[in-house]
Amino acid sequence: MFFQGGTLVLQHADEIEEVPAPFQFVRSRWRCEAYHYAALLDWMRQQGIRNDIARWRPLKLKLHDSRELHDYQVQALAAWKEAQGRGSIVLPTGAGKTLVATHAIQHVNASTVVLVPTMSLLYQWYVVLTNAFQTEIGVYYSGEKRVQPLTVTTYHSAGDLIAEYGNTFKLFICDEVHHLPAKTWGEAALMSPAPCRLGLTATYPEEYEQTGNRWRLDELIGPIVYKQRLETLVGKQLAEYRTQRLRIDLTAGERAAYDAAYAIYTGFVRERGLRKSHGPGWLRELMRLSSKDIQARRAWLARRQLLNLLESCQGKFTALEALLREHSGERILIFTESNAVAYHIARQHLVPVISHETGVAERKHILDGFQAGSYSVIVTSKVLNEGVDVPEAKVAIVLGGGASKREYLQRLGRILRKKEPLQALLVEVIARNTVEEGKARRRHVPREQS
Amino acid sequence: MLTGDLIKPRLRIQGANLLVEMVNEQNPALQQIARDLIALFRQHKGQTQAAWEEALHAYEGASLDYTLIRGLAKVLADAATFTPIATPLPPAILRERVFAHGPVFDNSDIFHPKTRSEVLQQIADEHGLSPAELEEMLFADRHATYRLTDAGPEWTPGDLLARYNLELARGALYWASHITIEVASNYKDLWKYIKLFKLMFWAEPMPEGGYRIDLDGPISPFVTATLRYGRQLAAFLPALLLCERWQMQAEVFPPQGQGQKLYVLDHTSMLQSHFKNSGLFDSRLEADFAAEFEEKFGGKRGHWRMSRESDVLLLGDTVMVPDFLLVDTQDESRRILIELVGYWHPGYLRRKVEKVRAANCSHLLLLVYDGLKITPEAFEGVSSEVIFFKQKPVLKEVMETVEAMAERLYGPRQKPAPAPKPTEAKEKKPRKRAAIVDITEHLKQQPAQKPGKKLRKVAESPAQYADNGEQGRASE
């Protein structure tokens, strides 16, 4: 039996032979999805079938991480081992799921693939694994493709990786495993023969969220083996924080350009009654119209121009400079809406920038430097999202006003995630009398002191 | 290839079908846009990718043709080369040195004794650069700063629009789960590309000639309509256009929803492939052999008609496309395949012998170059005939063997042609020379093959071509 493109294929077997249920006689061969591998092992042994599938390598990994596990992490790990290394661990954001995973890898001590939903998490895992095992870590995504015994990939690229190298990984880890039921993302888990599987998440999908597809999470990864709720951990992990809103004025020229663009944009929306006819979906409708209606196209472009203007208006750069001087020597993260503005700031103030174009090695270098204090400022465009550890940032400055609520809160959470109880500050710079004020007001921000 | 967002606005759903809105390559207005873009692109030779994109953006303005404009621009850029400027050190190292001094400002203060320009000057000096050069090199590894060094082929507006249409058709397949094609020619290239793009196929001969081929990937049978192989199918499409007569049916799940649709294309479409047809002959040896045959046995000089690579042997995991097919002009069921093995790479040879073995084909004649360090033993158990040759195959000897094979397999020649005898009933043929291996004996001696070597029966008897009695096999 051998592995091919995510399937297990029985060689030398006729259609008339009796083979277990998962196999189907497809195109002259008995085949099944590779995830059945573990369940088929006994049968293969009984039948004396040669196993050409497992190509994973035992490793001699040594964990270079002196951090002691919290009790709940120890329990989680024990529960997973108890379940023969199959199943999911549910812990709240910031509770150290990654640390549990590195101990799991150490336990299995064989080649492992880690799946993550975002590029930023890919980078984070790359750093964590590099530090933890002091060995070269592979990455596999649209930008770089280097496969190593320990490899991190995105759900998006995982299918291709698994199709080709699926049988070289014994342990299959899914970070943010609640993403797995998404239509194509689950295929990678289906195509992997890995006998050991670990899912990590803060929000395990409900039963109904799992049934959208042919496969279920429990089936692909195993059941929940450990679950700890948020309340029991709050206070231990999260530090104090406060937020501040800084309002700046547009210059006369900017104001004129803004007002003109705003008039075109809102004029069209009002004239066509889009908000009334399409409710919350009015923006989508505008976008749809803009592909066929020249007025709508102009309105759409005016909106884009307006947002660009808000992001790169003079007052924000002046405010940024003042903030950088004011918080001199403190660790500062700057968040921008666009790449262009992030690179502009990097050039202007000669500070490192992290964007989706930044390779894994340089990103690690920058974040390491930030932690060590050799860099005190990092500017980033929407990259350090979703659960990335940027340790001990004292100040976060948000320049883009267009952030959605979810993104905003994630950014907030980021600088709050610390080892030391240290009061952090989040500053949001917005332009007065513009759409940004409305957006900021709509957000619910805890403990605001503006 | 185009990105999905440049394809989607061009897809139309009409009942159960998906249509791709192609552009009229002769339309003067569109030709003008294409002409403008080609000129604009050429003007940007030596400039950065960011500058080109900005110019494109300006050209686009508020035009509603932006999907077309961006699509044409993508075709231009894909065929061109952008290269980074040379730097004395990797840009990442330059950044490291510069950013070690940040944050800096235009004027100094107590915590920031050096201004921005002082820092740049200092580091530029250390590397023998000017501050302006240093600034330019700082992000020289970003694609946005790459320079357009080669603007690609000399497009005419018509070429560009034609290529754009091809890319649109390819793009529709991004959302395809499976395609079925029917082809009647150019198999060799077709299979070459199927392999190249790692697709899985299932082929069966059609009664009227040619093959019906299903294409998808290994996991396809287990998931409902995976789009995993869409990109590969799209990449493959130009190979299909190389064929003369063909038809394609793709099961597509368009991104705008509404479930599965059919996308149908055939050889009457105006699409042009940019893939190259491989030459008629792979080698001088083949060309000479064909020429000599035509001279001595072609036309009315003999009763065999020779054609190139027109029959396919479907083997378990692959195919074999023998170089020549001889068909008896008086009885088309009398067919002999000829494969010239004149190549000497050991790996190639090993695979070739494996294929011949798997084909288990009694109407196949192998002409093997004697200098190949290959002995008759290598062909033991093979049901095909083998003739070794020194310089080039001796045509007379080859044709004698062909006649003998035909008589053995199909019985004596007569009119009207008798029904071909089954393979098992063939008569033992006296050995003409040692190099010709008679396989019948071997088969009788080893009736039970190893289970794994269960072989295709597809091409065992030529008669099966005529009545389509056999189905093809899956292969990857």
Boltz contact constraints between the chains, C-beta under 6 A:
constraints:
  - contact:
      token1: [A, 4]
      token2: [B, 218]
      max_distance: 6.0
  - contact:
      token1: [A, 5]
      token2: [B, 217]
      max_distance: 6.0
  - contact:
      token1: [A, 5]
      token2: [B, 218]
      max_distance: 6.0
  - contact:
      token1: [A, 6]
      token2: [B, 218]
      max_distance: 6.0
  - contact:
      token1: [A, 6]
      token2: [B, 219]
      max_distance: 6.0
  - contact:
      token1: [A, 7]
      token2: [B, 218]
      max_distance: 6.0
  - contact:
      token1: [A, 11]
      token2: [B, 452]
      max_distance: 6.0
  - contact:
      token1: [A, 12]
      token2: [B, 451]
      max_distance: 6.0
  - contact:
      token1: [A, 12]
      token2: [B, 452]
      max_distance: 6.0
  - contact:
      token1: [A, 26]
      token2: [B, 221]
      max_distance: 6.0
  - contact:
      token1: [A, 27]
      token2: [B, 202]
      max_distance: 6.0
  - contact:
      token1: [A, 27]
      token2: [B, 474]
      max_distance: 6.0
  - contact:
      token1: [A, 28]
      token2: [B, 473]
      max_distance: 6.0
  - contact:
      token1: [A, 28]
      token2: [B, 474]
      max_distance: 6.0
  - contact:
      token1: [A, 33]
      token2: [B, 222]
      max_distance: 6.0
  - contact:
      token1: [A, 159]
      token2: [B, 228]
      max_distance: 6.0
  - contact:
      token1: [A, 191]
      token2: [B, 219]
      max_distance: 6.0
  - contact:
      token1: [A, 291]
      token2: [B, 9]
      max_distance: 6.0
  - contact:
      token1: [A, 297]
      token2: [B, 62]
      max_distance: 6.0
  - contact:
      token1: [A, 297]
      token2: [B, 64]
      max_distance: 6.0
  - contact:
      token1: [A, 298]
      token2: [B, 62]
      max_distance: 6.0
  - contact:
      token1: [A, 301]
      token2: [B, 62]
      max_distance: 6.0
  - contact:
      token1: [A, 324]
      token2: [B, 103]
      max_distance: 6.0
  - contact:
      token1: [A, 328]
      token2: [B, 111]
      max_distance: 6.0
  - contact:
      token1: [A, 349]
      token2: [B, 102]
      max_distance: 6.0
  - contact:
      token1: [A, 349]
      token2: [B, 103]
      max_distance: 6.0
  - contact:
      token1: [A, 350]
      token2: [B, 98]
      max_distance: 6.0
  - contact:
      token1: [A, 350]
      token2: [B, 99]
      max_distance: 6.0
  - contact:
      token1: [A, 350]
      token2: [B, 101]
      max_distance: 6.0
  - contact:
      token1: [A, 350]
      token2: [B, 102]
      max_distance: 6.0
  - contact:
      token1: [A, 350]
      token2: [B, 104]
      max_distance: 6.0
  - contact:
      token1: [A, 351]
      token2: [B, 99]
      max_distance: 6.0
  - contact:
      token1: [A, 351]
      token2: [B, 102]
      max_distance: 6.0
  - contact:
      token1: [A, 351]
      token2: [B, 103]
      max_distance: 6.0
  - contact:
      token1: [A, 352]
      token2: [B, 99]
      max_distance: 6.0
  - contact:
      token1: [A, 357]
      token2: [B, 142]
      max_distance: 6.0
  - contact:
      token1: [A, 362]
      token2: [B, 92]
      max_distance: 6.0
  - contact:
      token1: [A, 377]
      token2: [B, 103]
      max_distance: 6.0
